[in-house]
Amino acid sequence: MPVPASVQFSTGGLPLSGGISIIWDTKPSSMLKRAAARFTTRAEAISSRLGPVTGNAGSAIPVHIHASKDSGALTVDAKEGYSLAVSPTGVVLTADGPDGVVHGFATLLQLIGPGASGPQFALADITDSPRFPWRGLMIDVSRHFMSVETIKRQLDAMELTKLNVMHWHLSDGTGFRVESKRFPKLQTTGGHHQFYTQAQIRDVIAYAGDRGIRIVPEFDIPGHTLSILEAYPELAAQQPVPFSKNWKQTCDVTTGGDTTTASCKKVFNYNNAAIDPSNPEVLNFARELYAEMGRLFPDRYFHSGGDEVVPSQWTGNPKIAAYMKSHGYADAPAMQAAFTAQVQKVLAQQGKIMMGWDEVSEAPIPKEVVVETWRGSKWIGSATRAGHPVVVSAGYYLDLLTPSSTHYKIDPLDVKAVGLSAADTARARKHSAALADAFSLDPDAPPLDDAQKHLVLGGEAPLWSELVSDQMADARLWPRSAAIAERYWSPETVRDVADMESRLPAIQQELETTGLQATENTQRMIDQMSPANTSPLAILTSVTSPVRNYALNRLASRTGDEMLKAPVAVAAPDSFEAMTFNHLAERYAAGDLSVAADLQMLLGRYAGNDSAYEQIATTPALQAARPVSQQLSALAVLGQEAMQPRHHGRAWRKKAREQLALQDQTFAACATAVASYANPQPPSGLLIAILPGIHALVSTAR
């Protein structure tokens, strides 16, 4: 994973008992030497996990490497293709450039498997190159700061799954995270002393470059600037900076019969504050800050944000309103478009290519500006029709907490893949007509023509960190990022969801064997939540998943960071154990009785867990999940009853329908962004992921 463009396997294998010998046909660069050293270290780790060598140690496997030079390395024009020939006599890796060598090593590691006498390379002929040149993750470190070590672990995993861009979201309302020599209050006041020094930034950039990964920084203006305005309030659109006024109202909506009631409260919104574009010092500030950051980050692309400006930040200031009128700006978006054009000129003068969220496509800017589409797939069509290169994020938001299969089904070139349906658009319009229109699907959008397809550089999977701590990052990013990496790299025809899911656990195992700490950190969090007895919580969270489509954010608006220390923080969007259970249940329902014993064992485990969970549920967070624990037990008992060779009468079937319908409603309540806003959510934020399997078992009951 990702599936290569072309692969042919042969029978047999190449034993690794004697180790590996790297042979270069030309003198390698220091970067390639380090890549080879990582490869051999990782190969040893994977081989050790597979078991010891049972025969006599053979000679070292020769890995011959033919690497061409590439003047476009570490750019969007990098030559990333490679070929691998693994035969009984050794391995030949031929690459178009250094990036191709790195990718070839990653694939070769995935060819290590068990053999008759121990670990071996599978025999294969592979020719491979990526479908898209821009394959990224966007990591937000503003809302919750992440350590350098955590960032480096993600870069290692990106290397192994052939992702090549880390979009680093370094400033937002919550915090400014990079040391600035020119504006030091940005990191001390705006960053609350949680920031990366410039030396650390250079270290991470070099670390990424060794792995064929570019770093694209984002410093957001004119919205999402509260952290900047904390440090330099004279730049704010609202004076004084509206810490006490900058609130939003959130409501819990309950529908019963023909009545709907809403319980509302106000919470602080860190995203609203905006800078004042009518103040000439604002553009001077942006020019100096971007110049300093541009020297720090060598990549030609520089992300300036540009999304979600709250119009009232400007229209509510009489001075700015007068400025808008005198300059002929009909509304806030018109003034933002003019400001965006000024920012683009600043970046161009500094030798940078501007990148921004899809709102920037409405500004009078050159075609070279890269548009990152986030509000819906229709913006892919509109931006490419205007001649802009596009990076697609719509459909790949990891903080929506949807499973890998959801992202995997979405293609970057599909202009109708992501957005609000007609029904959801109508419901959303009652809340905000502007937002409903921005996120709605365009049913008349034509497919992209060849010229437009060429402008789609690829995609990025964003992880916004409102509900992601440093300790949670590995598990929230992976393994879903690996599935998305395949969508960006592999041929368009690679679309089999079941096949992808069957490979996902092995890929996650490889990533953890080579450094990722998802399972380790998850267990550490379980230990912290339930130190006396971890087993009941571990069982519950192994077969539950978080509510989806920002339903968890809505729950967290009442509890804040408490959700980071609750069971939902360790429950995974992809539950491997639930996948296994559901697959076994499908086989049983199809008539395969050989899986009955395994199913009964798992059902017994789940049915008996609640009595143990009751004993450890001594904190509010654990108590909030008790109803889900009880429901899991009841569903497991229902599954056991369904498998009993007896007649199941009307009363039993009625009970089964009611239990299943309750769980179906819980999933439906967060099935879309609109649903997650309009419907009550379980206080624990947990969904029971074995539900499809229980449905399958009940369907077989006589």
C-alpha positions as CSV (number, residue, x, y, z in Angstrom):
1,M,0.0,0.0,0.0
2,P,-0.1,2.0,-2.2
3,V,-0.7,-0.6,-4.9
4,P,2.0,-0.2,-7.6
5,A,1.1,0.8,-11.1
6,S,2.3,-2.6,-12.3
7,V,3.2,-5.7,-10.3
8,Q,3.8,-9.3,-11.1
9,F,4.7,-11.9,-8.5
10,S,6.5,-15.2,-8.9
11,T,6.5,-18.2,-6.7
12,G,9.2,-18.6,-4.1
13,G,11.1,-16.1,-2.1
14,L,14.6,-14.6,-1.5
15,P,15.6,-15.5,2.1
16,L,16.9,-12.7,4.3
17,S,19.0,-15.0,6.5
18,G,22.3,-13.4,5.5
19,G,21.1,-9.8,5.6
20,I,21.3,-7.2,2.9
21,S,24.2,-5.6,1.0
22,I,23.5,-2.3,-0.8
23,I,25.5,-1.9,-4.1
24,W,25.4,1.5,-5.9
25,D,26.2,1.8,-9.6
26,T,27.3,5.4,-9.0
27,K,28.5,7.3,-6.0
28,P,25.4,8.0,-3.8
29,S,24.6,11.3,-2.2
30,S,24.6,11.7,1.5
31,M,20.8,11.7,1.3
32,L,20.7,8.4,-0.5
33,K,23.2,6.8,2.0
34,R,20.9,7.8,4.8
35,A,17.9,6.4,3.0
36,A,19.8,3.1,2.5
37,A,20.7,3.0,6.2
38,R,17.1,3.5,7.2
39,F,16.0,0.8,4.8
40,T,18.3,-1.8,6.3
41,T,17.4,-0.9,9.8
42,R,13.7,-1.1,9.1
43,A,14.2,-4.4,7.2
44,E,15.9,-5.9,10.2
45,A,13.0,-4.7,12.5
46,I,10.4,-6.2,10.2
47,S,12.3,-9.4,9.8
48,S,12.8,-9.8,13.5
49,R,9.0,-9.4,14.1
50,L,8.3,-12.2,11.6
51,G,10.5,-14.7,13.5
52,P,13.9,-16.3,13.6
53,V,15.8,-17.9,10.7
54,T,15.4,-21.7,10.9
55,G,18.1,-22.7,8.4
56,N,21.8,-21.9,8.0
57,A,22.5,-18.2,7.4
58,G,23.1,-17.6,3.7
59,S,25.1,-14.8,2.0
60,A,23.8,-11.2,2.1
61,I,21.2,-10.3,-0.5
62,P,22.7,-7.9,-3.1
63,V,20.5,-4.8,-3.7
64,H,21.8,-3.1,-6.8
65,I,20.7,0.5,-7.1
66,H,20.7,2.5,-10.4
67,A,19.7,6.1,-9.5
68,S,19.4,8.9,-12.0
69,K,20.0,12.5,-11.0
70,D,17.0,14.8,-10.8
71,S,17.3,18.6,-10.8
72,G,13.6,18.7,-9.8
73,A,14.0,16.7,-6.6
74,L,12.0,18.0,-3.7
75,T,9.7,20.0,-6.0
76,V,6.3,19.4,-7.5
77,D,8.2,18.3,-10.7
78,A,10.3,15.6,-8.9
79,K,10.9,12.3,-10.9
80,E,9.4,9.7,-8.5
81,G,9.2,6.6,-10.8
82,Y,11.1,3.4,-10.0
83,S,11.2,-0.2,-10.9
84,L,12.0,-3.3,-8.8
85,A,13.2,-6.7,-9.9
86,V,13.4,-9.2,-7.1
87,S,14.7,-12.5,-8.4
88,P,16.4,-15.5,-6.8
89,T,19.8,-13.9,-7.4
90,G,19.1,-10.5,-5.7
91,V,17.3,-7.2,-6.1
92,V,17.7,-4.5,-8.7
93,L,16.2,-1.1,-8.0
94,T,16.2,1.4,-10.8
95,A,15.0,4.9,-10.1
96,D,14.4,8.1,-12.1
97,G,15.8,10.2,-9.2
98,P,16.5,10.1,-5.5
99,D,12.8,10.3,-4.7
100,G,12.3,7.1,-6.7
101,V,15.0,5.4,-4.6
102,V,13.1,6.3,-1.4
103,H,9.8,5.0,-2.9
104,G,11.5,1.8,-4.1
105,F,12.9,1.1,-0.6
106,A,9.4,1.6,0.8
107,T,7.9,-0.9,-1.5
108,L,10.8,-3.4,-1.0
109,L,10.1,-3.3,2.8
110,Q,6.5,-4.3,2.0
111,L,7.7,-7.4,0.1
112,I,9.2,-8.9,3.3
113,G,7.1,-11.8,4.5
114,P,7.4,-15.2,6.2
115,G,9.0,-18.0,4.3
116,A,9.8,-21.7,5.0
117,S,13.1,-20.9,6.6
118,G,12.4,-17.4,8.0
119,P,11.8,-13.9,6.6
120,Q,12.1,-13.4,2.9
121,F,11.5,-11.0,0.0
122,A,8.7,-12.0,-2.2
123,L,9.8,-12.5,-5.9
124,A,8.3,-9.7,-8.0
125,D,8.7,-7.4,-10.9
126,I,7.3,-3.9,-10.2
127,T,7.1,-0.7,-12.3
128,D,5.7,2.2,-10.4
129,S,5.1,5.9,-10.5
130,P,2.5,8.1,-8.8
131,R,-0.8,9.2,-10.3
132,F,-0.6,12.7,-8.7
133,P,2.6,14.7,-7.8
134,W,1.1,16.3,-4.7
135,R,0.2,13.8,-2.0
136,G,0.0,15.4,1.4
137,L,-1.0,15.5,5.0
138,M,-2.0,18.8,6.6
139,I,-1.2,18.8,10.4
140,D,-2.6,21.5,12.6
141,V,-0.3,22.3,15.5
142,S,-2.0,25.6,16.5
143,R,-5.0,24.2,18.4
144,H,-2.9,21.5,20.2
145,F,0.8,21.8,19.9
146,M,2.7,18.7,18.8
147,S,6.3,17.9,19.7
148,V,9.1,17.7,17.1
149,E,9.4,14.0,17.9
150,T,5.7,13.5,17.0
151,I,6.1,15.4,13.8
152,K,9.1,13.3,12.8
153,R,7.1,10.1,13.4
154,Q,4.5,11.2,11.0
155,L,7.2,12.0,8.4
156,D,8.6,8.5,8.8
157,A,5.2,7.0,8.2
158,M,4.6,9.4,5.2
159,E,7.9,8.1,3.7
160,L,6.8,4.5,4.0
161,T,3.4,5.3,2.3
162,K,4.8,7.6,-0.4
163,L,3.2,10.8,0.8
164,N,5.4,13.7,-0.2
165,V,4.0,17.0,1.2
166,M,3.5,18.0,4.8
167,H,1.4,21.1,4.9
168,W,2.2,22.5,8.4
169,H,-0.6,24.6,9.8
170,L,1.4,26.8,12.1
171,S,-0.8,29.6,13.1
172,D,-4.5,30.0,13.9
173,G,-6.7,31.6,16.6
174,T,-5.4,29.3,19.3
175,G,-1.7,29.7,18.9
176,F,1.2,30.9,16.7
177,R,3.8,28.2,16.7
178,V,7.1,29.4,15.1
179,E,9.8,31.6,16.6
180,S,9.9,35.0,14.9
181,K,13.0,37.1,15.4
182,R,11.2,40.1,13.9
183,F,8.0,39.8,15.9
184,P,8.9,37.9,19.1
185,K,5.6,38.5,20.8
186,L,4.0,36.1,18.3
187,Q,5.5,33.1,20.0
188,T,5.6,34.3,23.6
189,T,2.1,36.0,23.8
190,G,0.4,34.5,20.7
191,G,2.0,31.1,21.1
192,H,1.7,31.0,24.9
193,H,5.4,29.8,24.9
194,Q,4.6,26.6,22.9
195,F,6.4,27.0,19.7
196,Y,9.2,25.6,17.5
197,T,12.5,27.5,17.5
198,Q,13.9,28.3,14.1
199,A,16.6,25.7,14.6
200,Q,13.9,23.1,15.2
201,I,12.1,24.1,12.0
202,R,15.3,23.7,10.0
203,D,15.9,20.3,11.6
204,V,12.4,19.1,10.7
205,I,12.7,20.5,7.1
206,A,16.0,18.6,6.7
207,Y,14.5,15.4,8.2
208,A,11.6,15.6,5.8
209,G,13.8,16.3,2.8
210,D,15.8,13.2,3.5
211,R,12.6,11.3,3.1
212,G,11.5,13.0,-0.2
213,I,9.0,15.1,1.6
214,R,8.4,18.9,1.1
215,I,7.2,21.1,3.9
216,V,4.7,23.8,2.9
217,P,4.0,26.2,5.8
218,E,0.7,28.0,6.5
219,F,0.4,31.3,8.2
220,D,-3.3,32.3,8.0
221,I,-4.6,35.8,7.2
222,P,-6.9,37.8,7.2
223,G,-9.1,35.5,9.4
224,H,-8.1,32.9,12.1
225,T,-5.7,35.5,13.5
226,L,-6.6,35.8,17.2
227,S,-3.1,34.5,18.2
228,I,-1.5,37.3,16.1
229,L,-3.8,39.9,17.6
230,E,-3.1,38.8,21.1
231,A,0.5,39.7,20.4
232,Y,-0.2,42.8,18.2
233,P,-3.7,44.1,19.0
234,E,-3.2,47.3,17.0
235,L,-3.7,45.2,13.8
236,A,-7.2,43.9,14.8
237,A,-10.4,44.7,13.0
238,Q,-12.3,45.0,16.3
239,Q,-10.9,47.3,18.9
240,P,-10.3,46.3,21.6
241,V,-9.6,42.7,20.5
242,P,-13.0,41.2,21.3
243,F,-12.0,38.4,23.7
244,S,-15.2,38.9,25.8
245,K,-17.5,39.5,22.8
246,N,-16.1,36.9,20.4
247,W,-18.7,34.2,21.3
248,K,-20.8,31.8,19.3
249,Q,-24.0,30.1,20.3
250,T,-24.2,26.3,20.2
251,C,-27.5,24.5,20.6
252,D,-28.5,20.9,21.4
253,V,-31.6,20.2,19.4
254,T,-34.1,17.6,20.5
255,T,-37.0,16.5,18.3
256,G,-39.9,14.6,19.7
257,G,-43.2,14.1,17.9
258,D,-44.1,17.4,16.3
259,T,-42.1,19.6,18.6
260,T,-38.4,20.6,18.5
261,T,-36.6,22.2,21.4
262,A,-33.2,23.7,21.6
263,S,-31.0,24.1,24.6
264,C,-28.4,26.8,23.8
265,K,-25.2,28.1,25.4
266,K,-22.4,30.4,24.4
267,V,-18.9,29.3,24.0
268,F,-15.7,31.1,23.0
269,N,-14.8,30.9,19.3
270,Y,-11.1,31.3,18.7
271,N,-11.6,31.4,14.9
272,N,-13.5,34.6,14.5
273,A,-11.0,37.4,15.1
274,A,-9.7,39.0,11.9
275,I,-7.1,41.6,11.1
276,D,-8.0,45.1,9.7
277,P,-7.2,45.2,5.9
278,S,-7.9,49.0,5.9
279,N,-4.9,49.5,8.2
280,P,-1.8,50.0,6.0
281,E,0.4,48.5,8.8
282,V,-1.4,45.2,8.3
283,L,0.1,44.6,4.9
284,N,3.5,45.8,6.1
285,F,3.2,43.3,9.0
286,A,2.3,40.5,6.5
287,R,5.2,41.5,4.2
288,E,7.8,41.4,7.0
289,L,6.4,38.2,8.6
290,Y,6.2,36.3,5.3
291,A,9.7,37.4,4.3
292,E,11.1,36.0,7.5
293,M,9.1,32.8,7.3
294,G,9.8,32.4,3.6
295,R,13.5,32.5,4.3
296,L,13.0,29.8,7.0
297,F,10.9,27.5,4.7
298,P,12.7,26.9,1.4
299,D,9.7,25.4,-0.6
300,R,8.4,27.6,-3.4
301,Y,4.8,27.2,-2.2
302,F,3.6,29.3,0.8
303,H,0.1,28.8,2.2
304,S,-1.6,32.1,3.3
305,G,-4.9,30.6,4.4
306,G,-7.7,33.0,3.4
307,D,-10.7,31.0,4.7
308,E,-13.7,31.7,6.9
309,V,-13.5,35.4,7.4
310,V,-16.4,36.5,9.5
311,P,-18.0,39.5,7.7
312,S,-19.1,41.2,10.9
313,Q,-15.5,41.6,12.0
314,W,-15.3,44.2,9.3
315,T,-18.8,45.5,8.7
316,G,-19.2,45.9,12.5
317,N,-16.3,48.5,12.6
318,P,-17.5,51.9,11.4
319,K,-14.0,52.9,10.2
320,I,-13.7,49.7,8.1
321,A,-17.2,50.1,6.8
322,A,-16.4,53.6,5.7
323,Y,-13.2,52.3,4.0
324,M,-15.2,49.7,2.2
325,K,-17.7,52.3,0.9
326,S,-15.0,54.7,-0.2
327,H,-13.2,52.0,-2.1
328,G,-16.3,50.6,-3.8
329,Y,-16.3,47.2,-2.0
330,A,-19.9,46.0,-1.9
331,D,-19.3,43.6,0.9
332,A,-16.7,41.9,3.0
333,P,-15.9,39.2,0.4
334,A,-15.1,41.9,-2.1
335,M,-12.7,43.6,0.3
336,Q,-11.2,40.2,1.1
337,A,-10.6,39.5,-2.6
338,A,-8.7,42.8,-3.0
339,F,-6.6,42.1,0.1
340,T,-5.9,38.6,-1.1
341,A,-4.6,40.1,-4.4
342,Q,-2.2,42.3,-2.3
343,V,-1.0,39.4,-0.3
344,Q,-0.3,37.4,-3.5
345,K,1.8,40.3,-4.9
346,V,3.8,40.3,-1.6
347,L,4.6,36.6,-1.8
348,A,5.4,36.8,-5.5
349,Q,7.9,39.6,-4.9
350,Q,9.5,37.3,-2.3
351,G,9.8,34.5,-4.9
352,K,6.9,32.4,-3.5
353,I,3.9,30.8,-5.2
354,M,0.8,31.6,-3.1
355,M,-1.5,28.8,-2.0
356,G,-4.8,29.3,-0.2
357,W,-8.1,27.8,0.7
358,D,-10.7,27.9,-2.0
359,E,-12.0,31.3,-1.0
360,V,-8.9,32.8,-2.6
361,S,-10.2,31.6,-6.0
362,E,-12.7,34.4,-5.9
363,A,-10.0,37.1,-5.9
364,P,-8.3,38.7,-8.9
365,I,-5.1,36.7,-8.6
366,P,-2.8,35.1,-11.2
367,K,-3.5,31.6,-12.5
368,E,-0.3,30.2,-10.8
369,V,-1.9,30.5,-7.3
370,V,-2.7,27.1,-6.0
371,V,-6.3,26.6,-4.7
372,E,-6.9,24.1,-2.0
373,T,-10.5,23.0,-2.2
374,W,-12.1,22.3,1.1
375,R,-15.8,23.3,1.0
376,G,-16.9,20.8,-1.6
377,S,-15.9,19.1,-4.8
378,K,-17.6,21.7,-7.0
379,W,-14.8,24.1,-6.2
380,I,-12.4,21.8,-8.1
381,G,-14.4,22.5,-11.2
382,S,-14.6,26.3,-10.7
383,A,-11.0,26.7,-9.7
384,T,-9.6,24.7,-12.6
385,R,-12.0,26.4,-15.1
386,A,-10.3,29.6,-14.0
387,G,-6.9,28.0,-14.7
388,H,-5.7,27.5,-11.2
389,P,-3.8,24.4,-10.1
390,V,-5.8,22.6,-7.4
391,V,-5.0,20.5,-4.4
392,V,-8.1,18.6,-3.2
393,S,-8.9,18.4,0.6
394,A,-12.7,18.0,0.3
395,G,-13.4,14.4,1.2
396,Y,-10.2,13.7,3.1
397,Y,-10.7,15.5,6.4
398,L,-9.4,13.1,9.0
399,D,-10.9,15.0,11.9
400,L,-14.4,14.1,10.6
401,L,-13.5,10.7,12.2
402,T,-15.0,8.7,9.3
403,P,-13.4,5.3,8.5
404,S,-10.8,4.7,5.8
405,S,-13.4,3.3,3.5
406,T,-15.2,6.7,3.3
407,H,-12.1,8.6,2.1
408,Y,-11.0,5.7,-0.1
409,K,-14.1,5.9,-2.2
410,I,-13.6,9.6,-3.1
411,D,-11.5,10.4,-6.2
412,P,-9.7,13.8,-6.4
413,L,-11.1,14.3,-9.9
414,D,-14.7,13.8,-9.1
415,V,-16.4,17.2,-8.9
416,K,-19.6,15.6,-7.5
417,A,-18.0,13.5,-4.8
418,V,-18.3,15.7,-1.7
419,G,-20.7,18.3,-0.6
420,L,-24.2,18.7,0.9
421,S,-27.0,16.9,-0.8
422,A,-30.1,18.8,-1.9
423,A,-31.9,17.8,1.3
424,D,-29.1,18.7,3.6
425,T,-28.6,22.0,1.7
426,A,-32.2,22.9,2.4
427,R,-31.8,22.0,6.1
428,A,-28.5,23.9,6.3
429,R,-30.0,27.0,4.7
430,K,-32.2,27.5,7.7
431,H,-29.0,28.1,9.7
432,S,-26.9,30.0,7.1
433,A,-27.8,30.5,3.5
434,A,-24.2,31.5,2.7
435,L,-22.7,28.4,4.2
436,A,-25.4,26.1,2.7
437,D,-24.6,27.4,-0.8
438,A,-20.8,27.2,-0.2
439,F,-21.0,23.6,0.8
440,S,-23.8,22.4,-1.5
441,L,-23.2,20.0,-4.4
442,D,-23.5,21.3,-7.9
443,P,-25.8,18.7,-9.6
444,D,-25.0,20.3,-13.0
445,A,-21.3,20.3,-12.7
446,P,-19.7,18.8,-15.8
447,P,-16.9,16.3,-15.5
448,L,-13.4,17.8,-15.7
449,D,-11.9,18.0,-19.2
450,D,-8.4,16.9,-19.9
451,A,-6.9,20.4,-19.3
452,Q,-8.7,20.7,-16.0
453,K,-7.6,17.2,-14.9
454,H,-4.0,18.2,-15.6
455,L,-4.4,21.1,-13.2
456,V,-5.4,18.9,-10.3
457,L,-2.0,18.4,-8.6
458,G,-3.3,15.9,-6.1
459,G,-4.7,16.0,-2.6
460,E,-4.1,16.6,1.1
461,A,-5.7,14.9,4.1
462,P,-6.1,17.6,6.9
463,L,-6.1,16.8,10.6
464,W,-7.4,19.8,12.5
465,S,-6.5,19.3,16.1
466,E,-9.3,20.8,18.2
467,L,-9.7,17.2,19.6
468,V,-6.2,15.8,19.0
469,S,-3.5,15.9,21.6
470,D,0.1,15.2,20.9
471,Q,-0.4,11.7,22.4
472,M,-3.4,11.0,20.0
473,A,-1.8,12.2,16.8
474,D,-0.4,8.8,15.6
475,A,-3.7,7.0,16.0
476,R,-5.8,9.8,14.5
477,L,-3.5,10.1,11.4
478,W,-2.9,6.4,10.8
479,P,-3.9,4.0,9.3
480,R,-6.4,6.2,7.5
481,S,-3.7,8.3,5.9
482,A,-2.3,5.1,4.3
483,A,-5.6,4.4,2.6
484,I,-5.7,8.0,1.4
485,A,-2.1,7.7,0.2
486,E,-3.1,4.8,-2.0
487,R,-5.9,7.0,-3.5
488,Y,-3.3,9.7,-4.4
489,W,-0.6,7.3,-5.7
490,S,-2.2,4.3,-7.3
491,P,-4.1,4.0,-10.6
492,E,-7.7,5.2,-10.6
493,T,-8.9,1.6,-11.2
494,V,-7.6,0.6,-7.7
495,R,-10.9,0.9,-5.9
496,D,-11.7,-2.3,-4.1
497,V,-12.6,-1.2,-0.5
498,A,-12.7,-4.8,0.9
499,D,-9.2,-5.5,-0.5
500,M,-7.9,-2.2,1.0
501,E,-9.4,-3.0,4.4
502,S,-7.8,-6.5,4.3
503,R,-4.4,-4.9,3.8
504,L,-4.8,-2.1,6.3
505,P,-3.8,-4.0,9.5
506,A,-0.6,-5.3,7.9
507,I,0.4,-1.8,6.9
508,Q,-0.4,-0.4,10.3
509,Q,1.8,-3.2,11.8
510,E,4.7,-2.2,9.6
511,L,4.4,1.4,10.5
512,E,4.4,0.6,14.2
513,T,7.3,-1.8,13.8
514,T,9.3,1.0,12.2
515,G,8.5,3.7,14.8
516,L,4.9,4.8,14.8
517,Q,3.4,4.8,18.4
518,A,-0.3,4.6,17.8
519,T,-0.9,1.4,19.8
520,E,1.7,2.3,22.4
521,N,0.2,5.7,23.0
522,T,-3.4,4.3,23.0
523,Q,-2.5,1.8,25.7
524,R,-0.8,4.5,27.7
525,M,-4.0,6.5,27.6
526,I,-6.1,3.5,28.7
527,D,-3.6,3.0,31.5
528,Q,-4.1,6.6,32.6
529,M,-7.9,6.4,32.5
530,S,-8.3,3.0,34.2
531,P,-5.1,2.2,36.1
532,A,-6.6,-0.5,38.4
533,N,-7.9,-2.7,35.5
534,T,-7.3,-1.7,31.9
535,S,-9.1,-4.7,30.3
536,P,-12.7,-3.6,30.4
537,L,-11.9,-0.2,28.8
538,A,-9.6,-1.8,26.3
539,I,-12.4,-4.2,25.2
540,L,-15.0,-1.5,25.0
541,T,-12.8,0.8,22.9
542,S,-11.6,-2.0,20.6
543,V,-15.1,-2.3,19.1
544,T,-16.3,1.2,19.3
545,S,-15.6,4.3,17.1
546,P,-16.1,8.0,17.6
547,V,-19.2,9.8,16.4
548,R,-18.6,11.4,13.0
549,N,-18.8,14.6,11.0
550,Y,-17.9,17.0,13.9
551,A,-20.6,15.5,16.2
552,L,-17.7,15.0,18.7
553,N,-16.7,18.7,18.4
554,R,-20.3,19.6,19.3
555,L,-20.1,17.4,22.4
556,A,-16.7,18.9,23.3
557,S,-18.0,22.4,23.1
558,R,-19.5,21.7,26.5
559,T,-16.6,19.8,28.0
560,G,-13.5,21.2,26.2
561,D,-10.3,19.2,26.6
562,E,-12.0,16.6,28.8
563,M,-12.8,14.7,25.6
564,L,-9.0,14.2,25.2
565,K,-9.0,12.1,28.3
566,A,-12.2,10.1,27.7
567,P,-12.7,6.7,26.1
568,V,-13.6,8.3,22.8
569,A,-10.0,9.6,22.5
570,V,-8.7,6.1,22.2
571,A,-11.6,4.6,20.1
572,A,-10.5,4.4,16.4
573,P,-12.4,5.4,13.3
574,D,-11.2,2.1,11.9
575,S,-11.8,-0.7,14.5
576,F,-9.7,-3.6,13.2
577,E,-11.4,-6.0,15.7
578,A,-14.9,-4.9,14.6
579,M,-13.9,-5.3,11.0
580,T,-12.8,-8.9,11.8
581,F,-16.0,-9.6,13.7
582,N,-18.2,-8.1,10.9
583,H,-16.4,-10.2,8.3
584,L,-16.9,-13.4,10.3
585,A,-20.6,-12.6,10.8
586,E,-21.0,-12.0,7.0
587,R,-19.4,-15.4,6.3
588,Y,-21.6,-17.1,8.9
589,A,-24.7,-15.5,7.4
590,A,-23.6,-16.7,4.0
591,G,-23.5,-20.3,5.3
592,D,-19.9,-20.7,6.5
593,L,-20.4,-22.5,9.8
594,S,-16.7,-23.0,10.3
595,V,-16.5,-19.5,11.8
596,A,-19.2,-20.2,14.5
597,A,-16.7,-20.9,17.3
598,D,-14.7,-17.7,16.6
599,L,-17.9,-15.7,16.6
600,Q,-19.1,-17.3,19.9
601,M,-15.8,-16.6,21.5
602,L,-15.9,-12.9,20.5
603,L,-19.6,-12.5,21.5
604,G,-18.9,-14.0,24.9
605,R,-16.1,-11.5,25.4
606,Y,-18.3,-8.6,24.6
607,A,-21.4,-9.9,26.5
608,G,-19.4,-10.3,29.7
609,N,-17.5,-7.1,29.6
610,D,-20.1,-4.7,31.0
611,S,-20.1,-6.3,34.5
612,A,-16.3,-5.7,34.6
613,Y,-16.7,-2.2,33.1
614,E,-19.2,-1.2,35.8
615,Q,-16.5,-1.8,38.4
616,I,-13.9,0.5,36.8
617,A,-16.4,3.3,35.8
618,T,-15.4,5.5,38.7
619,T,-14.8,8.8,36.8
620,P,-17.2,11.0,34.9
621,A,-15.6,10.2,31.6
622,L,-15.8,6.4,32.2
623,Q,-19.4,6.8,33.6
624,A,-20.5,8.6,30.5
625,A,-19.5,5.6,28.4
626,R,-21.4,3.1,30.6
627,P,-24.6,3.2,28.5
628,V,-22.6,2.2,25.5
629,S,-21.0,-0.6,27.5
630,Q,-24.4,-1.9,28.4
631,Q,-25.7,-1.6,24.9
632,L,-22.6,-3.5,23.6
633,S,-23.3,-6.3,26.1
634,A,-27.0,-6.5,25.1
635,L,-26.1,-6.6,21.4
636,A,-23.6,-9.4,22.0
637,V,-26.3,-11.4,23.8
638,L,-28.6,-10.8,20.9
639,G,-25.9,-12.2,18.6
640,Q,-25.5,-15.2,20.8
641,E,-29.2,-15.8,20.8
642,A,-29.4,-15.4,17.0
643,M,-26.8,-18.2,16.6
644,Q,-28.7,-20.6,18.8
645,P,-30.4,-23.5,16.9
646,R,-33.9,-22.8,18.0
647,H,-37.0,-21.1,16.8
648,H,-37.0,-17.3,17.3
649,G,-40.5,-16.1,17.8
650,R,-42.2,-12.8,17.3
651,A,-41.3,-11.4,20.8
652,W,-37.6,-12.1,20.2
653,R,-37.7,-10.6,16.7
654,K,-39.5,-7.4,18.1
655,K,-36.8,-7.0,20.7
656,A,-34.1,-7.5,18.1
657,R,-35.6,-4.9,15.8
658,E,-35.8,-2.4,18.6
659,Q,-32.2,-2.9,19.7
660,L,-30.9,-2.7,16.2
661,A,-33.0,0.3,15.3
662,L,-31.7,2.2,18.4
663,Q,-28.1,1.7,17.2
664,D,-29.0,2.5,13.6
665,Q,-30.4,5.8,14.7
666,T,-27.2,6.6,16.6
667,F,-25.2,6.1,13.4
668,A,-27.7,8.1,11.3
669,A,-27.6,11.0,13.8
670,C,-24.0,11.7,12.7
671,A,-24.1,10.4,9.2
672,T,-23.7,13.9,7.7
673,A,-22.5,17.3,9.0
674,V,-26.0,18.5,9.0
675,A,-27.3,15.5,10.9
676,S,-24.5,15.7,13.5
677,Y,-25.6,19.3,14.2
678,A,-29.3,18.7,14.3
679,N,-29.5,15.5,16.3
680,P,-28.7,14.4,19.8
681,Q,-25.5,12.5,20.3
682,P,-24.5,9.9,22.8
683,P,-22.7,11.7,25.7
684,S,-19.7,9.4,25.4
685,G,-19.3,10.2,21.7
686,L,-19.1,6.4,20.9
687,L,-20.6,4.3,18.2
688,I,-20.7,0.5,18.4
689,A,-18.7,-0.7,15.4
690,I,-19.8,-4.4,15.5
691,L,-23.4,-3.3,14.6
692,P,-23.2,-4.6,10.9
693,G,-22.1,-8.0,12.2
694,I,-25.0,-8.2,14.7
695,H,-27.4,-7.3,11.8
696,A,-26.0,-10.1,9.8
697,L,-26.4,-12.7,12.6
698,V,-30.0,-11.6,13.4
699,S,-30.8,-12.0,9.7
700,T,-29.9,-15.7,9.9
701,A,-32.0,-16.5,12.9
702,R,-34.7,-18.9,12.1
